[in-house]
Each structure stands twice: as C-alpha cells, then as structure tokens.
C-alpha cells in the first residue's frame, strides 16, 4: 500500500506542497516568555508597538489570564503552547487590547506532574486569573478541583483528555480531543485498511472507547491496543507488538517526543503498515530522516492547516514577535492556543463592558457562542454534547469536527477543504453543523 503511494508522488503535487508550505513557514527566533513589556510599571497601560499596526492604545487595568502546559519534563513537551500565549499577548496589545484593555497572559510550567499542574491552578486562582486559557497536560484531573473551588474557567483548550476535563462545568474545550481519533479510524477504513491496531500513549486511555465505537460503526474492529510509555525510550517491543498479526494500519494517539523515539525501531522493523496519527504530533519534525517511511501516512486534527486564511494573523504574529523556531505551530497546541485566546476575546466582548472577573467570565462562558470561521466550527457552549445526543463521559465537547493531512515527500499537505463531522460514529445520536468550507 505505502510503496504504491510513494511511486504515485508527482512533481505537480510537490510544487503545490511547496506553495502551501511557503505560506505557513515564518522565520522565528527564541525569546523570553512571560509578561509582555507592553505593561507599564503601575500595570495600567499598554502602548502599541511601532510594528503592531492598529495605532491604538490599550488602557486600564489588565485582563489577567494564565496558561499552563508541560515544558520542562522528561515526557511530552509543549513549548509551542507557551510561545503562542506569549505571542498572542504581544500581538493583541499591539492591536488595542481586548475591549481596549491590555492582556496580561501569565504562564505556568506544569512540568508533567500532578503536583506541578496543581501548583499552576493555585497560582492562577491566587493571581486573579479571569480564566486559564489554551492549556494542555496529561494530568488535568489534578487541576480541575482547584479551578472548580476557585470558580475559574478552564477556557478553550484544544485537548481535554482527563475524565474531569470532559465533564466539569468549569471546563470549556474549543478543540475536539479525543474525537480526532475517531476521524483517524474513519479515514483508515476509507483508505482500505483491513487489520487495524491502536497505539495509545499512557494517559490517553479516554480515546479507546470512542475509537472502538468508530470501528464498530464502520463495520470493523481494532485488533489490539498497545500502550506506549510516555517517557521516550527504546520502543522496539511496542513496535513489534503493534505491527504483529499482519497489521496494515496503525491508528496512533502519540505525542511528538515519543514519536521521535518510535520512528527508528519502526523503520528497522520493515513494516509497511500505514500510520495514522494526531495533528502537531505526527509531524515533519517527528519523522525527520524517515520521510520515505511515512509517505502517504495520514494525520487528523481539529484545526485547518496554518497556511489557510484564518491563520493570517497568527502567522504574522509568530514572525513579528519572534516565536521559537524549534517549535511546531501547525499543531493542536499552537493553533489551539491561538484559537482559545481569540475565543476568550469574543466572550469578553460579548459581556458588554460588565465587571470582568473569574466569576462573571465563568457565567458568560456557560452560554457563549464562538464564531471563528476556518479555525473551528460554530461552537455553542449552551449546547454541550451531553445536551446534544453525546455518549456519557464526554459531556463538555461542543466541537465534533475533524480535518486531515497526508505526508507527501516528507511534508504534510492538507487534504481537507472542510470539516468532517464524526458525532454519530463516535457514539452520538445527532450530527453537528461543521460550518462552511475553508479550503
């Protein structure tokens, strides 16, 4: 299957890929993270930068947020989330702020542990966060009780993965995790896969029931699920297990750092199994040096490719504010954090100038509608999945639409021109309106 895909690569497709890639790549440089220099010493005014455009001045008391994720850890790392939060703060403050007020986007490193993310929650609540915005960690169960007690919303994150994040009334995910895994199963079946195995990183077990639902709905089943230790190591035993039984396709829920460790033993195994993995994790960085091995392989995600029109400001901001070039911003973490802050801005604007604090924002978020065409489908937080035909345990999801890309000559090329609804094959009873095409 994969050898046929390799032979089918054409020069015209390569030219198209180069054009798309050129739109999405910026020149980045490492900068410090944390609070922006736009805020004055008394914390009341943020001046616009000369290059920021808009010619406006953000005034008044800053709007305080916190963003947390795992950066300094031996497990999966998400520096792209930290960088995007910093870049968004600088970008929005150079464009007049939110409702004319400057944004103060604080960052906390959860360090890959329950203790670390708990500390981030206490820091945010004590620091007067209006909300925690655009976050991700595998240990979300450790922070949700703290946010519930502090009446503080976890807003907009791409990737609710802990059980409490999927049901808590303070959790407002704008992404569709874990439903992109359903998209991977759907695409694998459409591509003719007959013997599918699953590979799941530790901490992502919430994906399994939905993947099984999808396989059943598509008239097949997943032969086995192989658990991958979260700390990158020699994965040769897991590769051997996953590719056994004449597996022709692997549906993988694996982070970027473990993927990098997965690739050498997979290549050495000689397996021709096609891999299906998650956006921003199964990426060009993860497969560097193994481009031929992944030809024709697929990733599924929540957000259209960074080269599309909806991300014009994001691309410009990454360039202008010198985001760390080592990070993947065409990713769940990167685009998810930008979309989360854009959604946060819409909720604040919808409040009509009323007093803004954690409790008033939480109340507004409960009925918020988000309109970010080309970033996410239309989202209505008054109609969470538990109120719209969803299976038990995935209550807080309002986004059930996915997109796809494929590896072509070592580069990811988008193949979706519109969102694909996976509500019903995931176990729901009603479809979702995924909005207009974006391609």
Secondary structure, DSSP 4 states (H G I P E B T S, - for coil): -HHHHHHT--HHHHHHHHHHHHHH---------SS-TTB-TTS-EEPPPTTS-S---EESSPEEEEEEE--SSSS---HHHHHHHHHHHHHHHTTT-BTTBPEEEEEEE-TTSHHHHHHHHHHHHHTT-SEEES-B-TTTHHHHHHHHHTT-EEES-S---SGGGGT-TTEE--S-TTTHHHHHHHHHHHTT--SEEEEEETT-TTHHHHHHHHHHHTT--EEEEEEE-SS----HHHHHHHTTTT--EEEEE--HHHHHHHHHHHHHHT--PEEEEETTTSSTTTTTT-TTTTTT-EEEESS--TTSGGGHHHHHHHHHTT--TTS--SSHHHHHHHHHHHHHHHHHHHTTT---SHHHHHHHHTT-EE--TTTS--EETTS-GGGTTPPTT-TT----EEEEEEEETTEEEE--SS-EE-TTTTT-SS-----S---
